[in-house]
Amino acid sequence: MKFSVVLSCLSIALAGCYTLPTAGPTAGQVVDQAVKDGKRRFDVVNVNADVVAALLSQPKESFRTRFQKYGKPPEPKIGVGDTVSVAIWEAAAGGLFSPPSTETPSATQTVSTGSHNVTIPDQVVTRDGAISVPFAGRISVAGRSPLEVQREIEERLAGKAIEPQVIVTVDKSVTNTATVSGEVVSGARVPLSVGGDRLLDLIAAAGGAKAPVYATFVRLSRDGVTVTMPMSRLVSNPAENIYAWPGDVVTLVQIPQTYSVFGATGQNTQLDFNAEKMTLAEAVARAGGLQDQRADPSGVFLFRYEPPAVVGALGAGNLASGPDRDSPVVYRLDFRDPNSYFLADRFPVEDKDIIYVSNALLSDLQKFFTLLNTVTGPVVTGIVVTRSVNP
């Protein structure tokens, strides 16, 4: 009777082994669940040197590549809305724009030996693209350089003024500018210099980035095309620091880059990237590494949706069941193989990746025996006590 009680307790414990607390599936269960009910749900890719090379060779978003046709911008032209000033010199007194030699020059006139000048008040280029110059009429200036406008004004004043010489200056330009906004000290519309400005020049002119470089992304919109890339890459790779063009919109955005860790690691949590690039080895180490008493070193997995180009490079099936028709891929490393540590040190972790370390089978067995001891311990103790009382 007493022995049957023990057997009953063992049966209960064995039945309970299917519901033992666990951090997730075993390595074998992950692989087995790739195909369920005859339908492929995801692909399991065993990481080797070829897989790492394929991932590292994938092209990344690039200003230089996407805007390759744009080099140094052409010489700035006057545009509608720009503010233009015109200064006119005459070789001698008594001309159109200078008083007779017996008169005292006005405050807006400057006199040097034998010459006189007058500055026409600043004008905003109107929608018809023109400005007005006394005795020269309406001058079309939009889309032209200041030098071209100077020559036309001089031609129109020839025979009216005394050997006129003209200087046209753009005091304020709204067309030859780029806009910088977002995570910068002060957003601004930045005038572009004649010599050309690069993207980092614009960001510096707007006060620089407020967030750390590794957490900041630069988004460039030009002619209907928008490209976003990490600011750290823009800083570290001079080729990406391309010339700014009129009308560019540069936006600095802070996009938190995170990954999640589950299973038999030091901590199950979501962690932020602390650099532009992070490898699988670094990511696992930041989570406390594999737990000696629980982890199955052959079951280190990384879950990710991959675009068709990556799926094709890996030779996996294009399931197209994820966001933007991407395919779910599960990468597996066997940390029992020392070479896997070298692979993990090169394997790139991406934003929103999920890392899972499975429990070892021995860990589940240890849980079972702990539960068994919890259930049978009082029964065995009762048997011993009963025998001691009733020898």
Secondary structure, DSSP 8 states (H G I E B T S, - for coil): -HHHHHHHHHHHHHHHGGG---SS--HHHHHHTTEETTEE--EEEE--HHHHHHHHTS----HHHHTTT--S-------TT-EEEEEEEESSTTSTTS--TTS---TTEEEETTEEEEEEEEEE--TTSEEEETTTEEEE-TTS-HHHHHHHHHHHHBTTBSS-EEEEEEEE-SSSEEEEEESBSS-EEEE--TT--BHHHHHHHTT-BSS-GGGEEEEEEETTEEEEEEHHHHHH-GGGS-B--TT-EEEEEE---EEEEEESBS--EEEE-SSS--BHHHHHHHTT-B-TTTEEEEEEEEEEEE-HHHHHHHT------SGGG-EEEEEEE-TTSTHHHHHHTTSB--TT-EEEEEE-HHHHHHHHHHHHHHHHHHHHHHHHHHHHH--
